[in-house]
Amino acid sequence: MTARTTASHPRRPVHTPGAPAHVPEGPAHGPEGPAHGPEGPAHGPEGPAHGPEGPARTPAGRPRTSGGRARVAPSVRALARAALAAHPISLEDVRERAELLDRYDRCYLVPAADFLDIAARLTDPHRDEPFRALSIGGRRWFGYHSVYYDTPELRAYHDHRQGRRRRCKIRERLYQDTGERQFEIKVKGGRGQTLKFRRRLADRAHALEDASRSFLTRTLAEVYGTGFEAPQELTPSLVTDYTRATFVADGQRVTADAALVCRDAAGNEVYSARDLVLVETKSYGHLTEADLLLHEYGHRAAEFTKYASLAALDPSLPAHRWLRSLREAFPAAVAAG
């Protein structure tokens, strides 16, 4: 997929109801302190990223300048502006209106300028039902740190690459403000939808503790039957960090991710393009208003998953179905490989 800007859609000023006109250089702070979003707590784009594998490095798209100050990627600034421009929605209302643990996902790779236009139209208060931005304790954008687990042969990676109907992804997600951690399993349902299951981890618990392994075995047996063998020898295969904002309408959710950093077990890193926003639409099956608007701007759903970044980290891995999107998401890494 080639992301592009459609000239017939002039840029619209971002309307900011009750929010400051400028985009802050650091995290948004609120009087209630940190909390968690529909997938966990988070921090602003300037905050530190810490994870189960140790402190993360400077987020993607924000190289250190000679003075030691980090520059904010255009994608992060666009994400923050869009979130501040929207009316807010609380975590409780998100769970009530669009929790979507059983859903269909579509992924788009969108330039920051296009994303700002699209978000402004989706969140326009004059719409019949404008999308609202998740707001927790005054915050509108959040940090996510995930550790994926796979077998030494990368069974999960290859099952996904080959499009196997019965497959799973296993990860630990750390929500950085509160330290809350979730052990998560994502599988494909019988209709091709994404099913997500999770259990909360205690502060010092190992992600693959016995209770997690039992949860994994039980979940896969319930979804696929006892004939599906749960992976046993699991080790960390990929670490990801990124900044996210979430936009919600009834039965629809749009997540926008920026400044994606991916790191493999050997410590190799790839950084997403600085002006790229990874947009995912989540619904009960139909094309959403966001999908239709993305199509209007010339964007089509991409063959992409964050786990495919393993191929950008290791060019020897087969990744034919993802190559086009990997070139767009990680142009410097793929060109070097």
matplotlib code that plots the C-alpha trace (Angstrom):
import matplotlib.pyplot as plt

x = [0.0, 1.2, -0.1, -0.7, -2.5, -5.5, -5.4, -9.2, -9.4, -8.0, -6.6, -9.2, -8.3, -8.4, -11.3, -10.3, -13.3, -12.1, -8.5, -5.4, -4.5, -0.9, 0.4, 2.4, 6.0, 5.6, 2.9, -0.6, -1.2, -4.5, -5.6, -6.5, -3.1, -2.4, -4.9, -5.4, -7.2, -9.2, -6.0, -4.1, -2.6, -0.2, 2.0, 2.4, 4.7, 7.6, 7.5, 10.0, 9.3, 10.0, 9.3, 9.8, 13.0, 14.5, 14.3, 13.4, 15.3, 14.3, 11.0, 11.1, 11.2, 12.7, 16.4, 18.4, 19.7, 23.3, 21.9, 20.4, 16.8, 14.5, 12.7, 9.0, 8.2, 5.6, 3.4, 3.3, 2.5, -0.3, -1.7, -1.6, -3.3, -6.0, -6.7, -6.7, -9.1, -11.8, -14.3, -13.2, -14.7, -14.1, -12.7, -16.0, -17.9, -15.4, -15.9, -19.7, -19.8, -16.9, -14.8, -14.6, -12.7, -14.4, -13.9, -12.6, -9.5, -8.2, -4.8, -3.8, -0.4, -1.3, 0.9, 0.6, -1.0, -3.7, -4.3, -4.9, -7.5, -9.3, -9.3, -10.7, -13.6, -14.3, -14.3, -16.1, -18.7, -21.2, -21.4, -24.4, -22.2, -18.6, -15.8, -14.4, -10.9, -10.2, -9.3, -8.0, -6.9, -6.6, -4.4, -5.3, -2.3, -0.6, 2.5, 2.4, 5.2, 4.7, 6.8, 5.8, 6.6, 7.2, 8.9, 12.5, 11.3, 8.9, 5.8, 3.5, 5.3, 5.2, 1.6, 0.6, 2.7, 1.2, -2.4, -3.2, -6.8, -5.8, -3.1, -2.3, -0.1, 1.1, 2.3, 2.8, 1.7, 3.0, 1.0, 3.7, 2.1, 0.8, 2.9, -0.1, 0.7, -1.5, -0.8, -2.7, -3.6, -4.9, -6.5, -8.5, -12.2, -14.2, -15.4, -11.9, -12.4, -9.9, -10.6, -8.6, -8.2, -6.2, -5.4, -3.8, -0.3, 0.9, 3.6, 6.5, 5.0, 6.8, 4.7, 5.0, 4.2, 2.2, -1.1, -0.4, 0.6, -2.6, -4.6, -3.0, -3.6, -7.2, -8.0, -6.6, -8.5, -11.7, -11.3, -9.7, -10.4, -8.0, -6.4, -4.6, -1.3, -0.5, 3.1, 5.3, 8.9, 8.3, 10.9, 10.7, 10.9, 10.0, 9.6, 7.5, 7.0, 4.7, 2.4, -1.3, -4.5, -7.9, -11.1, -14.5, -18.1, -20.8, -19.6, -16.5, -13.0, -10.0, -6.6, -3.7, -0.2, 3.0, 6.7, 6.8, 10.1, 10.6, 13.5, 14.3, 15.9, 19.4, 18.9, 18.5, 16.1, 13.9, 12.1, 8.9, 8.9, 8.7, 5.6, 3.7, 0.6, -0.5, -4.3, -6.4, -10.2, -12.0, -15.7, -18.1, -17.6, -18.9, -16.8, -16.8, -17.1, -13.4, -12.7, -14.9, -13.2, -9.7, -10.8, -11.9, -8.4, -6.9, -5.9, -6.7, -6.2, -2.6, -1.2, 0.6, 1.0, 3.5, 4.7, 5.8, 8.5, 10.6, 11.3, 12.5, 14.8, 16.0, 15.8, 16.5, 12.9, 10.4, 7.8, 6.4, 2.8, 4.2, 7.1, 5.2, 4.0, 7.3, 9.0, 6.5, 6.6, 10.4, 11.9, 15.4, 15.6, 14.3, 16.5, 19.5, 18.6]
y = [0.0, 3.5, 6.2, 9.5, 12.8, 13.5, 17.0, 17.4, 17.5, 20.8, 20.9, 22.0, 23.8, 21.6, 22.5, 22.3, 22.5, 23.5, 22.5, 24.7, 25.7, 24.5, 20.9, 20.4, 19.2, 16.8, 14.5, 15.7, 15.8, 15.8, 16.3, 12.7, 11.2, 8.3, 5.6, 2.9, 3.0, 0.2, -1.7, -0.4, 2.8, 5.0, 8.1, 11.1, 11.0, 12.6, 10.2, 7.4, 3.9, 1.1, -2.6, -6.1, -6.3, -3.1, 0.6, 1.2, 3.6, 7.0, 6.4, 6.0, 9.2, 11.2, 11.1, 12.9, 16.3, 17.4, 19.3, 16.1, 17.2, 14.8, 16.1, 15.1, 13.2, 14.8, 11.7, 12.2, 15.9, 15.0, 12.4, 14.8, 17.6, 15.3, 14.0, 17.4, 18.7, 16.1, 16.0, 13.6, 10.2, 8.4, 4.9, 3.7, 5.0, 3.4, 0.0, 0.5, 1.7, 0.0, -2.5, -4.8, -7.8, -9.8, -7.7, -7.2, -5.1, -3.2, -1.5, 1.6, 3.3, 7.0, 10.1, 12.5, 15.3, 13.0, 11.6, 15.1, 15.8, 12.5, 12.8, 16.4, 15.2, 12.2, 14.3, 17.3, 18.3, 19.1, 15.5, 13.5, 11.3, 12.6, 10.4, 11.2, 10.9, 8.7, 10.9, 9.7, 12.0, 14.8, 12.7, 12.1, 10.0, 7.1, 4.9, 1.1, -1.4, -5.0, -8.1, -10.9, -14.5, -17.2, -20.6, -20.8, -21.6, -18.6, -20.7, -17.8, -15.6, -18.3, -19.3, -15.7, -15.3, -18.3, -17.2, -20.2, -20.1, -21.4, -19.3, -17.2, -14.3, -14.2, -11.1, -9.2, -5.6, -3.1, 0.0, 2.4, 5.0, 2.5, -0.5, -2.6, -5.7, -8.0, -11.3, -11.3, -13.9, -12.9, -15.6, -15.8, -16.7, -18.9, -15.9, -14.4, -12.0, -11.2, -12.6, -11.2, -12.8, -11.5, -11.9, -9.4, -10.1, -9.3, -6.6, -9.0, -12.0, -13.6, -13.2, -17.0, -18.1, -21.3, -19.5, -17.8, -21.1, -22.7, -19.7, -20.1, -23.8, -23.5, -20.5, -22.2, -25.4, -23.5, -21.6, -24.4, -27.6, -30.0, -31.0, -27.6, -27.9, -24.9, -23.7, -24.8, -23.5, -19.7, -17.0, -13.2, -12.6, -9.0, -5.8, -2.8, 0.7, 3.4, 6.3, 5.8, 7.8, 6.2, 7.6, 6.1, 6.1, 3.6, 0.2, 1.6, 2.3, 3.8, 3.6, 5.8, 4.7, 6.8, 6.5, 2.8, 1.2, -2.6, -4.5, -8.2, -10.6, -9.7, -6.0, -4.9, -2.0, -0.6, 2.8, 3.6, 6.5, 9.8, 11.1, 7.8, 7.1, 3.5, 3.6, 0.6, 0.5, -2.0, -2.9, -5.8, -6.5, -3.8, -1.0, 1.9, 5.6, 5.8, 3.0, 4.9, 8.2, 6.6, 5.1, 8.6, 9.8, 7.1, 4.7, 1.0, -1.5, -2.8, -6.2, -5.3, -6.3, -5.1, -8.6, -8.5, -6.1, -9.2, -9.4, -5.8, -6.7, -9.9, -9.7, -13.5, -14.2, -14.8, -12.0, -11.7, -10.8, -7.9, -6.6, -3.6, -2.4, -3.0, -0.8, 1.9, 1.5, 1.1, 2.6, 3.1, -0.4, -2.2, -0.2, -1.0, -4.7]
z = [0.0, -0.8, 1.5, -0.2, 0.4, -1.8, -3.1, -3.3, 0.5, 1.8, 5.3, 7.9, 11.1, 14.1, 16.4, 20.0, 22.4, 25.8, 25.1, 24.6, 21.1, 21.3, 21.5, 24.6, 24.3, 27.2, 28.6, 29.3, 33.1, 34.9, 38.5, 39.0, 38.2, 35.9, 35.1, 32.5, 29.2, 27.5, 27.2, 30.2, 31.7, 29.8, 29.7, 27.4, 24.4, 26.2, 29.2, 29.9, 28.6, 30.9, 30.4, 31.6, 29.7, 31.3, 30.4, 26.8, 24.7, 23.3, 21.4, 17.6, 15.6, 18.5, 18.1, 20.7, 19.5, 20.3, 23.4, 24.7, 24.1, 22.3, 19.2, 18.8, 15.7, 13.4, 13.9, 17.6, 17.3, 14.9, 17.3, 20.2, 18.3, 17.1, 20.6, 22.1, 19.4, 20.2, 23.0, 25.7, 26.7, 29.9, 30.2, 31.7, 28.6, 26.2, 27.9, 27.6, 24.0, 22.3, 24.3, 21.3, 22.6, 19.9, 16.7, 13.2, 12.8, 9.8, 9.7, 7.7, 7.3, 7.1, 6.7, 9.7, 7.6, 6.3, 9.7, 11.1, 8.4, 8.9, 12.7, 12.4, 10.3, 12.5, 15.7, 14.2, 16.9, 14.2, 13.1, 14.2, 16.3, 16.5, 17.7, 21.1, 22.4, 25.4, 28.3, 31.6, 34.3, 31.7, 29.4, 25.8, 24.5, 26.1, 26.0, 25.4, 26.0, 24.9, 25.0, 22.6, 23.3, 20.7, 20.3, 19.2, 15.7, 15.7, 15.3, 15.9, 13.4, 10.7, 11.4, 10.9, 7.8, 6.2, 7.1, 9.2, 10.5, 13.9, 15.3, 18.3, 19.5, 23.1, 24.8, 28.0, 28.0, 30.6, 31.2, 32.2, 34.5, 37.1, 36.3, 35.6, 33.5, 31.5, 30.0, 26.6, 24.0, 20.6, 18.4, 15.2, 15.5, 13.2, 11.1, 10.8, 13.7, 16.4, 19.8, 22.7, 26.2, 29.1, 32.7, 35.0, 36.3, 39.8, 40.2, 40.4, 38.7, 35.7, 32.5, 31.9, 35.5, 35.9, 36.1, 32.7, 31.1, 32.4, 31.1, 27.7, 27.5, 28.6, 26.3, 23.2, 24.0, 24.4, 21.1, 18.9, 20.8, 22.5, 19.2, 19.0, 20.8, 22.9, 22.5, 25.4, 24.9, 24.9, 25.1, 24.4, 20.6, 20.2, 22.3, 21.0, 22.3, 20.8, 21.6, 21.2, 21.1, 21.0, 19.4, 20.1, 18.7, 19.4, 18.4, 16.8, 18.0, 16.1, 17.6, 16.3, 17.0, 16.4, 17.1, 17.0, 18.1, 17.7, 19.3, 18.9, 21.4, 20.1, 20.8, 17.2, 16.7, 14.0, 14.0, 12.2, 9.8, 11.7, 9.9, 9.8, 11.9, 12.2, 12.3, 13.2, 13.0, 15.3, 14.9, 15.0, 11.3, 9.0, 7.4, 9.9, 9.1, 9.7, 7.1, 4.5, 5.2, 4.9, 1.6, 0.5, 1.2, -1.0, 1.8, 1.8, 4.6, 4.7, 5.2, 8.5, 12.0, 14.6, 14.9, 11.3, 12.3, 13.1, 9.4, 9.4, 12.2, 10.5, 6.7, 6.4, 7.6, 4.9, 4.8, 1.3, 2.4, 4.5, 2.4, 0.9, 4.3, 6.0, 3.4, 4.2, 7.9, 8.4, 5.2, 6.7, 8.1, 5.0, 2.7, 4.8, 4.9]

ax = plt.figure().add_subplot(projection="3d")
ax.plot(x, y, z, "-o")
ax.set_aspect("equal")
plt.show()
